[in-house]
Amino acid sequence: MMKKLFAGLLVSLVVGCASAPSWEGMSEREISQWKSIGFDAIQAQNWRVRGFGATEADGWVQANFSLDTATIWAKESFNVEEAQVWSQAGFDIEDAVTNRSKGLTPVRAN
């Protein structure tokens, strides 16, 4: 009985370690940057794979944008400051893109 329990725990440990978040592919400097802003390996890898560096990701998070929302705004060539201004003025991404392409700047929407 104890052998089966031990074997089960060992398998769980091996599987758990294999699926643990990894800092793989990052230099020590990058890891340090991500950790200094409070990101764990999973968060860092998720933001990194979407093309964000630690400083940029921190800016989006501090401005209350989720990874998905930040990705959408960034894909449309908005930086975090621009996205925040448009968003706070009540514009969604589609309206912001349309209005910006007309040379307009955000004004509080009614």
C-alpha positions as CSV (number, residue, x, y, z in Angstrom):
1,M,0.0,0.0,0.0
2,M,2.8,2.4,0.9
3,K,4.6,1.6,-2.3
4,K,1.6,2.5,-4.4
5,L,1.1,5.7,-2.4
6,F,4.8,6.6,-2.9
7,A,4.7,5.8,-6.6
8,G,1.6,7.9,-7.0
9,L,3.2,10.9,-5.2
10,L,6.4,10.5,-7.3
11,V,4.4,10.5,-10.6
12,S,2.5,13.6,-9.4
13,L,5.7,15.3,-8.6
14,V,7.3,14.5,-12.0
15,V,4.1,15.6,-13.9
16,G,3.8,18.7,-11.8
17,C,7.4,19.7,-12.4
18,A,7.1,19.1,-16.1
19,S,4.2,21.5,-16.4
20,A,5.5,24.1,-14.0
21,P,5.9,27.6,-15.5
22,S,9.3,28.2,-17.1
23,W,11.5,31.2,-17.7
24,E,12.9,29.3,-20.7
25,G,14.2,31.4,-23.5
26,M,14.9,34.4,-21.3
27,S,18.2,35.8,-20.3
28,E,18.9,36.4,-16.6
29,R,18.5,40.1,-17.2
30,E,15.0,39.6,-18.8
31,I,14.0,37.4,-15.9
32,S,15.1,40.0,-13.5
33,Q,13.1,42.7,-15.3
34,W,9.9,40.6,-15.3
35,K,10.4,39.7,-11.6
36,S,11.0,43.3,-10.6
37,I,7.6,44.3,-11.8
38,G,5.9,41.4,-10.1
39,F,5.3,39.1,-13.0
40,D,5.7,35.3,-12.5
41,A,7.0,33.0,-15.3
42,I,3.5,32.4,-16.7
43,Q,2.6,36.0,-16.9
44,A,6.0,37.0,-18.4
45,Q,5.8,34.3,-21.1
46,N,2.2,35.2,-22.0
47,W,3.1,38.9,-22.4
48,R,6.4,38.1,-24.1
49,V,4.9,35.8,-26.7
50,R,2.5,38.6,-27.7
51,G,5.5,40.9,-28.3
52,F,5.6,42.9,-25.1
53,G,8.8,43.5,-23.1
54,A,8.7,43.8,-19.3
55,T,8.6,47.6,-19.2
56,E,5.9,47.9,-21.9
57,A,3.8,45.2,-20.2
58,D,4.1,46.9,-16.9
59,G,2.8,50.1,-18.5
60,W,-0.3,48.4,-19.9
61,V,-1.0,46.6,-16.6
62,Q,-0.6,49.9,-14.6
63,A,-3.1,51.5,-17.0
64,N,-5.5,48.6,-16.2
65,F,-5.4,46.9,-19.6
66,S,-5.5,43.1,-19.7
67,L,-3.2,41.2,-22.0
68,D,-5.9,40.6,-24.5
69,T,-7.0,44.3,-24.5
70,A,-3.4,45.6,-24.7
71,T,-2.7,43.3,-27.6
72,I,-5.7,44.6,-29.5
73,W,-4.7,48.2,-29.0
74,A,-1.1,47.6,-29.7
75,K,-2.0,45.7,-32.9
76,E,-3.6,48.9,-34.1
77,S,-0.4,50.9,-33.3
78,F,-1.6,52.6,-30.2
79,N,0.9,52.8,-27.3
80,V,-0.3,52.6,-23.8
81,E,-0.7,56.3,-23.3
82,E,-2.7,56.8,-26.5
83,A,-4.9,53.8,-25.7
84,Q,-5.5,55.0,-22.2
85,V,-6.6,58.5,-23.5
86,W,-8.9,57.1,-26.1
87,S,-10.3,54.5,-23.7
88,Q,-10.9,57.0,-20.9
89,A,-12.7,59.3,-23.3
90,G,-15.2,56.5,-23.9
91,F,-14.0,55.1,-27.3
92,D,-13.7,51.5,-28.1
93,I,-10.9,50.3,-30.3
94,E,-12.9,50.4,-33.6
95,D,-14.0,54.0,-33.0
96,A,-10.6,55.1,-31.9
97,V,-9.0,53.6,-35.1
98,T,-11.7,55.3,-37.3
99,N,-11.4,58.7,-35.6
100,R,-7.6,58.6,-35.5
101,S,-7.4,57.8,-39.2
102,K,-9.4,61.0,-39.8
103,G,-6.8,63.0,-37.8
104,L,-9.1,63.5,-34.8
105,T,-8.0,63.3,-31.2
106,P,-10.1,61.9,-28.4
107,V,-12.7,64.1,-26.7
108,R,-15.0,62.7,-24.1
109,A,-17.8,60.8,-25.8
110,N,-21.4,61.4,-24.6
